[in-house]
Amino acid sequence: MSPNEERHQIGEVSKESGLSIDTIRYYEKIGLLEKPVRSEGGFRLYGRQAVEKLKFIQKAQDFGLTLSEIKQIIHQSERGLKSCCSYVGELLQKKLGELETKMRELQETRRDLKNLVKRWIPLRKAKTRDFTVCPQIESGHSSRKRGKRNGKKKS
């Protein structure tokens, strides 16, 4: 930040970026945002670049990137555009693959739920069945593979 650059307190930055003060402080804490200079009274003072970085972080999150991935993108950008663009390209390809997998899983879950609703057991009949918690779910059949939830193996 140059000495003549206009600086803003955290409340103003919060309003302009649309992020809460706590979120901005958290981003500082984890190293996504540089520590700001302080006024004589101890108030955080941010330059324009901080606001732009906060907006970048929000856009990146909108694309499904994690804070850890965003931090790595910021780190790569410090090495230059070539390094950054290569990293982002690979990362987005990986994200697309994950999204495709998740969409297939969601379609399977949707199909399973529709089938469960179609085979709904009337209450009178359900009362005659042995069940632990809910006969509707216990008698249903899922096409999901056991041992996985949200793409992660059960531990």
CYANA upper distance limits for C-alpha pairs under 8 A (distance plus 0.5 A):
  1 MET  CA      5 GLU  CA      7.07
  1 MET  CA     47 GLY  CA      6.79
  1 MET  CA     49 GLN  CA      8.47
  5 GLU  CA     47 GLY  CA      7.15
  6 GLU  CA     47 GLY  CA      6.75
  6 GLU  CA     48 ARG  CA      8.09
  7 ARG  CA     45 LEU  CA      5.90
  7 ARG  CA     46 TYR  CA      5.54
  7 ARG  CA     47 GLY  CA      5.30
  7 ARG  CA     48 ARG  CA      7.93
  8 HIS  CA     12 GLU  CA      6.61
  8 HIS  CA     13 VAL  CA      6.99
  8 HIS  CA     44 ARG  CA      8.43
  8 HIS  CA     45 LEU  CA      5.63
  8 HIS  CA     46 TYR  CA      5.55
  8 HIS  CA     47 GLY  CA      6.97
  9 GLN  CA     13 VAL  CA      6.95
  9 GLN  CA     43 PHE  CA      7.19
  9 GLN  CA     44 ARG  CA      6.16
  9 GLN  CA     45 LEU  CA      5.34
  9 GLN  CA     46 TYR  CA      6.81
 10 ILE  CA     14 SER  CA      6.44
 10 ILE  CA     21 ILE  CA      7.03
 10 ILE  CA     24 ILE  CA      8.42
 10 ILE  CA     43 PHE  CA      8.41
 10 ILE  CA     44 ARG  CA      6.60
 10 ILE  CA     45 LEU  CA      7.27
 10 ILE  CA     46 TYR  CA      7.64
 11 GLY  CA     15 LYS  CA      6.83
 11 GLY  CA     21 ILE  CA      7.16
 12 GLU  CA     16 GLU  CA      6.69
 13 VAL  CA     17 SER  CA      6.38
 13 VAL  CA     46 TYR  CA      7.91
 13 VAL  CA     51 VAL  CA      6.79
 14 SER  CA     18 GLY  CA      6.12
 14 SER  CA     19 LEU  CA      5.60
 14 SER  CA     20 SER  CA      6.05
 14 SER  CA     21 ILE  CA      6.24
 14 SER  CA     24 ILE  CA      7.93
 15 LYS  CA     19 LEU  CA      7.52
 15 LYS  CA     20 SER  CA      8.46
 16 GLU  CA     51 VAL  CA      7.86
 17 SER  CA     51 VAL  CA      6.63
 17 SER  CA     54 LEU  CA      6.93
 17 SER  CA     55 LYS  CA      6.59
 19 LEU  CA     23 THR  CA      6.77
 19 LEU  CA     24 ILE  CA      7.27
 20 SER  CA     24 ILE  CA      6.92
 21 ILE  CA     25 ARG  CA      6.74
 22 ASP  CA     26 TYR  CA      6.56
 23 THR  CA     27 TYR  CA      6.66
 24 ILE  CA     28 GLU  CA      6.89
 24 ILE  CA     33 LEU  CA      8.39
 25 ARG  CA     29 LYS  CA      6.72
 26 TYR  CA     30 ILE  CA      6.80
 27 TYR  CA     31 GLY  CA      6.60
 27 TYR  CA     32 LEU  CA      5.52
 27 TYR  CA     33 LEU  CA      6.02
 28 GLU  CA     32 LEU  CA      6.37
 28 GLU  CA     33 LEU  CA      5.15
 28 GLU  CA     34 GLU  CA      6.42
 28 GLU  CA     35 LYS  CA      6.39
 29 LYS  CA     33 LEU  CA      8.48
 31 GLY  CA     71 LYS  CA      8.09
 32 LEU  CA     67 LEU  CA      8.45
 32 LEU  CA     70 ILE  CA      8.40
 32 LEU  CA     71 LYS  CA      6.17
 32 LEU  CA     74 ILE  CA      8.30
 33 LEU  CA     50 ALA  CA      7.47
 33 LEU  CA     53 LYS  CA      7.98
 33 LEU  CA     54 LEU  CA      8.34
 34 GLU  CA     50 ALA  CA      8.37
 36 PRO  CA     44 ARG  CA      6.22
 36 PRO  CA     45 LEU  CA      6.16
 36 PRO  CA     46 TYR  CA      6.18
 37 VAL  CA     44 ARG  CA      6.53
 37 VAL  CA     45 LEU  CA      5.96
 37 VAL  CA     46 TYR  CA      7.59
 38 ARG  CA     42 GLY  CA      5.68
 38 ARG  CA     43 PHE  CA      5.77
 38 ARG  CA     44 ARG  CA      5.25
 38 ARG  CA     45 LEU  CA      6.14
 39 SER  CA     43 PHE  CA      5.64
 39 SER  CA     44 ARG  CA      7.06
 39 SER  CA     45 LEU  CA      7.14
 46 TYR  CA     50 ALA  CA      6.60
 46 TYR  CA     51 VAL  CA      8.20
 47 GLY  CA     51 VAL  CA      7.65
 48 ARG  CA     52 GLU  CA      6.90
 49 GLN  CA     53 LYS  CA      6.55
 50 ALA  CA     54 LEU  CA      6.71
 51 VAL  CA     55 LYS  CA      6.83
 52 GLU  CA     56 PHE  CA      6.70
 53 LYS  CA     57 ILE  CA      6.70
 54 LEU  CA     58 GLN  CA      6.88
 55 LYS  CA     59 LYS  CA      6.81
 56 PHE  CA     60 ALA  CA      6.62
 57 ILE  CA     61 GLN  CA      6.66
 57 ILE  CA     67 LEU  CA      8.41
 57 ILE  CA     70 ILE  CA      7.27
 58 GLN  CA     62 ASP  CA      6.71
 59 LYS  CA     63 PHE  CA      7.15
 60 ALA  CA     64 GLY  CA      7.31
 60 ALA  CA     65 LEU  CA      6.14
 60 ALA  CA     70 ILE  CA      7.34
 61 GLN  CA     65 LEU  CA      5.33
 61 GLN  CA     66 THR  CA      6.84
 61 GLN  CA     67 LEU  CA      8.00
 61 GLN  CA     70 ILE  CA      8.47
 64 GLY  CA     95 LYS  CA      8.20
 65 LEU  CA     69 GLU  CA      6.53
 65 LEU  CA     70 ILE  CA      6.97
 66 THR  CA     70 ILE  CA      6.66
 67 LEU  CA     71 LYS  CA      6.52
 68 SER  CA     72 GLN  CA      6.86
 69 GLU  CA     73 ILE  CA      6.76
 70 ILE  CA     74 ILE  CA      6.73
 71 LYS  CA     75 HIS  CA      6.72
 72 GLN  CA     76 GLN  CA      6.56
 73 ILE  CA     77 SER  CA      6.59
 73 ILE  CA     84 CYS  CA      6.75
 73 ILE  CA     87 TYR  CA      7.73
 73 ILE  CA     88 VAL  CA      7.32
 74 ILE  CA     78 GLU  CA      7.10
 74 ILE  CA     84 CYS  CA      8.46
 75 HIS  CA     79 ARG  CA      7.58
 76 GLN  CA     80 GLY  CA      7.32
 76 GLN  CA     81 LEU  CA      8.48
 76 GLN  CA     83 SER  CA      6.44
 76 GLN  CA     84 CYS  CA      5.18
 76 GLN  CA     87 TYR  CA      7.87
 77 SER  CA     81 LEU  CA      6.41
 77 SER  CA     83 SER  CA      7.48
 77 SER  CA     84 CYS  CA      5.33
 79 ARG  CA     83 SER  CA      6.83
 79 ARG  CA     84 CYS  CA      7.73
 80 GLY  CA     84 CYS  CA      6.76
 81 LEU  CA     85 CYS  CA      6.36
 82 LYS  CA     86 SER  CA      6.60
 83 SER  CA     87 TYR  CA      6.70
 84 CYS  CA     88 VAL  CA      6.59
 85 CYS  CA     89 GLY  CA      6.44
 86 SER  CA     90 GLU  CA      6.85
 87 TYR  CA     91 LEU  CA      6.59
 88 VAL  CA     92 LEU  CA      6.47
 89 GLY  CA     93 GLN  CA      6.75
 90 GLU  CA     94 LYS  CA      6.78
 91 LEU  CA     95 LYS  CA      6.70
 92 LEU  CA     96 LEU  CA      6.60
 93 GLN  CA     97 GLY  CA      6.91
 94 LYS  CA     98 GLU  CA      6.82
 95 LYS  CA     99 LEU  CA      6.55
 96 LEU  CA    100 GLU  CA      6.66
 97 GLY  CA    101 THR  CA      6.82
 98 GLU  CA    102 LYS  CA      6.65
 99 LEU  CA    103 MET  CA      6.53
100 GLU  CA    104 ARG  CA      6.83
101 THR  CA    105 GLU  CA      6.81
102 LYS  CA    106 LEU  CA      6.60
102 LYS  CA    150 ASN  CA      8.16
102 LYS  CA    151 GLY  CA      8.06
103 MET  CA    107 GLN  CA      6.64
104 ARG  CA    108 GLU  CA      6.78
105 GLU  CA    109 THR  CA      6.72
105 GLU  CA    144 ARG  CA      8.32
106 LEU  CA    110 ARG  CA      6.55
107 GLN  CA    111 ARG  CA      6.66
108 GLU  CA    112 ASP  CA      6.63
108 GLU  CA    143 SER  CA      7.22
108 GLU  CA    144 ARG  CA      7.60
109 THR  CA    113 LEU  CA      6.61
109 THR  CA    142 SER  CA      8.32
109 THR  CA    143 SER  CA      8.29
109 THR  CA    144 ARG  CA      7.91
110 ARG  CA    114 LYS  CA      6.69
111 ARG  CA    115 ASN  CA      6.72
112 ASP  CA    116 LEU  CA      6.63
112 ASP  CA    141 HIS  CA      7.72
112 ASP  CA    142 SER  CA      6.16
112 ASP  CA    143 SER  CA      7.26
113 LEU  CA    117 VAL  CA      6.69
114 LYS  CA    118 LYS  CA      6.67
115 ASN  CA    119 ARG  CA      6.71
116 LEU  CA    120 TRP  CA      6.62
116 LEU  CA    136 GLN  CA      7.96
116 LEU  CA    137 ILE  CA      8.09
116 LEU  CA    140 GLY  CA      6.26
116 LEU  CA    141 HIS  CA      8.04
119 ARG  CA    140 GLY  CA      8.41
120 TRP  CA    136 GLN  CA      6.89
121 ILE  CA    125 LYS  CA      6.90
121 ILE  CA    126 ALA  CA      6.33
121 ILE  CA    135 PRO  CA      8.35
121 ILE  CA    136 GLN  CA      6.85
122 PRO  CA    126 ALA  CA      6.53
123 LEU  CA    127 LYS  CA      6.64
124 ARG  CA    128 THR  CA      7.61
125 LYS  CA    129 ARG  CA      7.51
126 ALA  CA    135 PRO  CA      6.73
126 ALA  CA    136 GLN  CA      8.21
129 ARG  CA    135 PRO  CA      7.59
130 ASP  CA    135 PRO  CA      8.05
131 PHE  CA    135 PRO  CA      5.95
131 PHE  CA    138 GLU  CA      7.55
133 VAL  CA    138 GLU  CA      8.35
134 CYS  CA    138 GLU  CA      6.63
135 PRO  CA    139 SER  CA      6.23
136 GLN  CA    140 GLY  CA      6.85
147 GLY  CA    153 LYS  CA      6.32
147 GLY  CA    154 LYS  CA      5.72
148 LYS  CA    152 LYS  CA      5.97
148 LYS  CA    153 LYS  CA      5.09
148 LYS  CA    154 LYS  CA      6.13
149 ARG  CA    153 LYS  CA      7.02
149 ARG  CA    154 LYS  CA      7.38
